[in-house]
């Protein structure tokens, strides 16, 4: 029986409540690459996909779980004001040095 592949960008919830997104499908290797909400990348064999007991869900409104930013990276600026290195990436790097 053929396994129905998910689409890239689809979100799912595992039985334990954790969220994941399908980020790539490698038909040559028969794997589905997923990214967990916390940013962890993993892959699942196509044949094992139905055994995952996943429920398709809408993308979360708060996607910040997978973004590797510390609060000090975005605090201290008024909301909507771009980071000082927004227009000049080198300026941002110089601040960090």
C-alpha positions as CSV (number, residue, x, y, z in Angstrom):
1,X,0.0,0.0,0.0
2,X,1.4,3.4,-0.9
3,X,2.0,5.9,1.8
4,X,0.5,9.4,1.3
5,X,3.3,11.9,1.7
6,X,2.6,15.1,3.6
7,X,3.4,18.5,2.0
8,X,6.3,20.7,2.9
9,X,5.0,23.4,5.3
10,X,2.3,21.2,6.9
11,X,2.2,21.3,10.7
12,X,1.4,18.3,12.9
13,X,0.9,17.5,16.6
14,X,2.3,14.4,18.1
15,X,0.3,12.4,20.7
16,X,2.5,14.0,23.4
17,X,1.4,17.5,22.3
18,X,4.6,18.6,20.6
19,X,4.4,20.4,17.3
20,X,6.4,19.7,14.2
21,X,6.6,21.0,10.6
22,X,7.5,19.1,7.5
23,X,10.5,21.0,6.0
24,X,11.7,18.6,3.3
25,X,10.9,15.3,1.5
26,X,13.6,13.2,0.0
27,X,12.0,10.7,-2.2
28,X,15.4,9.3,-3.2
29,X,16.2,8.4,0.4
30,X,12.5,7.8,1.3
31,X,12.7,10.2,4.2
32,X,10.6,13.1,5.5
33,X,12.6,15.8,7.2
34,X,10.8,17.5,10.1
35,X,11.5,20.4,12.4
36,X,10.2,20.4,15.9
37,X,8.7,23.6,17.4
38,X,11.9,24.0,19.5
39,X,14.0,24.0,16.3
40,X,15.3,20.5,16.4
41,X,15.6,18.8,13.0
42,X,14.8,15.1,12.6
43,X,13.8,12.8,9.8
44,X,11.3,10.0,9.6
45,X,11.3,7.1,7.1
46,X,8.4,7.3,4.7
47,X,7.2,3.8,5.6
48,X,7.2,4.9,9.3
49,X,5.2,8.1,8.7
50,X,1.7,6.5,9.2
51,X,2.9,5.0,12.5
52,X,3.6,8.4,14.0
53,X,-0.1,9.0,14.9
54,X,0.1,12.6,13.9
55,X,-2.8,15.0,13.7
56,X,-2.6,17.8,11.1
57,X,-2.9,21.3,12.7
58,X,-2.7,24.9,11.7
59,X,0.7,26.6,12.0
60,X,1.1,28.1,15.5
61,X,0.6,31.8,15.9
62,X,3.7,32.0,18.2
63,X,6.4,30.6,15.9
64,X,9.2,31.9,18.2
65,X,10.0,28.5,19.6
66,X,12.1,27.6,16.7
67,X,13.9,30.9,16.5
68,X,17.3,31.0,18.2
69,X,17.1,34.4,19.9
70,X,17.7,35.5,23.4
71,X,15.5,38.2,25.0
72,X,18.4,40.6,25.1
73,X,18.6,40.3,21.3
74,X,15.2,42.1,20.8
75,X,14.6,44.0,24.0
76,X,15.6,47.6,24.5
77,X,14.1,49.0,21.3
78,X,10.7,50.4,20.8
79,X,8.3,48.0,19.1
80,X,8.5,48.2,15.4
81,X,12.0,49.8,15.4
82,X,14.4,47.8,13.3
83,X,17.7,46.6,14.8
84,X,20.5,49.1,14.3
85,X,22.1,46.6,11.9
86,X,19.0,46.2,9.8
87,X,20.2,48.3,7.0
88,X,23.9,47.6,7.5
89,X,24.6,44.0,8.6
90,X,28.3,44.9,9.3
91,X,27.2,47.5,11.9
92,X,25.3,44.8,13.7
93,X,28.5,42.6,13.7
94,X,30.6,45.5,15.0
95,X,28.2,45.9,18.0
96,X,28.7,42.3,19.0
97,X,32.5,42.6,19.0
